[in-house]
């Protein structure tokens, strides 16, 4: 034995009740579990009082670039995530001809908000093919990866500039099919496509120019390998999303493939939308189709600055009018005591600033100690009001101060809890690694286990663990992962069920050239094993263990 | 009762990408109701069309204003943004 995880309560991912016992790991895999296990020479990880579960699998990430300089995908690993799926939303970094790199960088920057430095000097770009990209990843991979190949880059490879001009010819379709097959042979877990995303010029990404015949042809290739089709539907329009569910169901049935779409989130403004989509999903699942809606666990926040007119102010005419002014005029208005008095009267009727008190400062300010502070706390300290503080900070920082109004959507615990517990819902859509300068996309599993399992009781611990481990592995076809059982990968998350959660969002300057992003540390997690190696622990932090594997292959078959 | 579709109500809601969106509830003469979601830029065009800057003032606005906006911005008329 290499490791014995001693004395924990095992939730094995199957959904069956937890039980007490040890877990033994050897040569990267689970070899025994349950009861007391003794083995001379084995290292012991004390899990007394903790839950011992399979490592979590995050099916919707954009870690494609980050993995090239951070093979641990921080901070995902410390949240217990041991396998990630990058390449979502039609975008991947391969296959990609050298001449098209800048084009795709622009798309990544638009979608992931990844700074220039992330692409310029942070790694050596020496691949074009998908297997070349995987080879580059494997050099320092500490987390398991099941990468999607992006429809947009496949189009770009075959059609060049025409990828954003027209439908494909029959010859081009055949070439795309061949290219997709090569990627799947190399280890891709499926194909991602998007009907929504835009590039840095706000123009549709290449996948959006494809006719249905193209998607059908590519789905046929997926069918040969039994691989996943991931789709971003027109999530802002429920009727179109329903049509996409039907379309995905037809592809799923025709080619025997799993499909998944995201995002699907609850909104207080339109609470009837999600039940409509779920009813259609249930109908199609009953036919035997696999159409998995991905639902995120965390609530949705609204970020804003005074530089542009956020619709958050559209219910306050005087504010919205001010926000829509040009910069100079806006600064002048916000500097005018009479004008500001009218703004305050509108935002804080009767002097009640409660609406703004919980809004937090999140960036664009010179004093880092302000980050994360609420306008309410700052107002109290300054003898001011929350809205006045918001105006003052904006003026002091040339309108660049940014703010966040937290938990404004997907925040009805009862509705979202019931949704997450639905047997047809695939828990995912974290978007980890994307939107990095707007909000933190890490710790969704901690939020699931803390808020929805422990605090709300929306799911049992066993059911929740199953959803983010064994269910995910089954849906995505990841062999030998997602369960604690002999022969399965030694991917293990060990945590205190009374403490598990996500920490508060904080600014971090850990991107290349000290670029900023928002992160969340884990809470309650005490140890994470990847392929039998202790890769993170609360006591020692991250270990330099390049043990990550390509998760579409059997554990151990694709060692880094 | 109006013979043309009109905006019955409007609300601000958080979008998937962390930006606020404008959700419009459109009522049709046959009693059907549909929601249309606009991003900030498209909403700005709608406000210009309707010469208002107040979400509350959109109530009762005829559908053709919204239709014009969507036709002007076929790509991002609805709150697409990014996934």
HADDOCK unambig.tbl for C-alpha pairs under 7 A between the chains (distance, minus, plus):
assign (segid A and resid 89 and name CA) (segid B and resid 83 and name CA) 6.80 0.50 0.50
assign (segid A and resid 111 and name CA) (segid B and resid 82 and name CA) 5.93 0.50 0.50
assign (segid A and resid 196 and name CA) (segid B and resid 80 and name CA) 5.64 0.50 0.50
assign (segid A and resid 196 and name CA) (segid B and resid 82 and name CA) 6.57 0.50 0.50
assign (segid A and resid 197 and name CA) (segid B and resid 80 and name CA) 6.89 0.50 0.50
assign (segid A and resid 197 and name CA) (segid B and resid 81 and name CA) 6.43 0.50 0.50
assign (segid A and resid 197 and name CA) (segid B and resid 82 and name CA) 4.66 0.50 0.50
assign (segid A and resid 197 and name CA) (segid B and resid 83 and name CA) 6.12 0.50 0.50
assign (segid A and resid 198 and name CA) (segid B and resid 81 and name CA) 6.81 0.50 0.50
assign (segid A and resid 198 and name CA) (segid B and resid 82 and name CA) 6.30 0.50 0.50
assign (segid A and resid 232 and name CA) (segid B and resid 83 and name CA) 6.87 0.50 0.50
assign (segid A and resid 236 and name CA) (segid B and resid 37 and name CA) 6.02 0.50 0.50
assign (segid A and resid 236 and name CA) (segid B and resid 78 and name CA) 7.00 0.50 0.50
assign (segid A and resid 236 and name CA) (segid B and resid 79 and name CA) 6.17 0.50 0.50
assign (segid A and resid 236 and name CA) (segid B and resid 80 and name CA) 6.85 0.50 0.50
assign (segid A and resid 237 and name CA) (segid B and resid 36 and name CA) 6.62 0.50 0.50
assign (segid A and resid 269 and name CA) (segid B and resid 11 and name CA) 6.60 0.50 0.50
assign (segid A and resid 269 and name CA) (segid B and resid 13 and name CA) 6.46 0.50 0.50
assign (segid A and resid 300 and name CA) (segid B and resid 14 and name CA) 6.61 0.50 0.50
assign (segid A and resid 300 and name CA) (segid B and resid 16 and name CA) 6.81 0.50 0.50
assign (segid A and resid 300 and name CA) (segid B and resid 18 and name CA) 6.54 0.50 0.50
assign (segid A and resid 301 and name CA) (segid B and resid 14 and name CA) 6.76 0.50 0.50
assign (segid A and resid 301 and name CA) (segid B and resid 18 and name CA) 5.52 0.50 0.50
assign (segid A and resid 302 and name CA) (segid B and resid 14 and name CA) 5.91 0.50 0.50
assign (segid A and resid 302 and name CA) (segid B and resid 18 and name CA) 4.58 0.50 0.50
assign (segid A and resid 302 and name CA) (segid B and resid 19 and name CA) 5.28 0.50 0.50
assign (segid A and resid 302 and name CA) (segid B and resid 20 and name CA) 6.04 0.50 0.50
assign (segid A and resid 303 and name CA) (segid B and resid 18 and name CA) 5.70 0.50 0.50
assign (segid A and resid 303 and name CA) (segid B and resid 19 and name CA) 5.99 0.50 0.50
assign (segid A and resid 310 and name CA) (segid B and resid 20 and name CA) 6.44 0.50 0.50
assign (segid A and resid 310 and name CA) (segid B and resid 40 and name CA) 6.60 0.50 0.50
assign (segid A and resid 311 and name CA) (segid B and resid 12 and name CA) 6.77 0.50 0.50
assign (segid A and resid 311 and name CA) (segid B and resid 20 and name CA) 5.27 0.50 0.50
assign (segid A and resid 311 and name CA) (segid B and resid 21 and name CA) 6.18 0.50 0.50
assign (segid A and resid 311 and name CA) (segid B and resid 22 and name CA) 6.86 0.50 0.50
assign (segid A and resid 311 and name CA) (segid B and resid 40 and name CA) 5.99 0.50 0.50
assign (segid A and resid 312 and name CA) (segid B and resid 12 and name CA) 6.54 0.50 0.50
assign (segid A and resid 312 and name CA) (segid B and resid 20 and name CA) 5.59 0.50 0.50
assign (segid A and resid 314 and name CA) (segid B and resid 53 and name CA) 6.82 0.50 0.50
assign (segid A and resid 314 and name CA) (segid B and resid 54 and name CA) 5.57 0.50 0.50
assign (segid A and resid 314 and name CA) (segid B and resid 55 and name CA) 5.38 0.50 0.50
assign (segid A and resid 315 and name CA) (segid B and resid 54 and name CA) 5.72 0.50 0.50
assign (segid A and resid 315 and name CA) (segid B and resid 55 and name CA) 5.18 0.50 0.50
assign (segid A and resid 315 and name CA) (segid B and resid 56 and name CA) 6.49 0.50 0.50
assign (segid A and resid 316 and name CA) (segid B and resid 54 and name CA) 6.62 0.50 0.50
assign (segid A and resid 317 and name CA) (segid B and resid 53 and name CA) 5.70 0.50 0.50
assign (segid A and resid 317 and name CA) (segid B and resid 54 and name CA) 4.86 0.50 0.50
assign (segid A and resid 320 and name CA) (segid B and resid 53 and name CA) 6.51 0.50 0.50
assign (segid A and resid 321 and name CA) (segid B and resid 53 and name CA) 6.30 0.50 0.50
assign (segid A and resid 408 and name CA) (segid B and resid 14 and name CA) 6.27 0.50 0.50
assign (segid A and resid 409 and name CA) (segid B and resid 13 and name CA) 6.99 0.50 0.50
assign (segid A and resid 409 and name CA) (segid B and resid 14 and name CA) 5.54 0.50 0.50
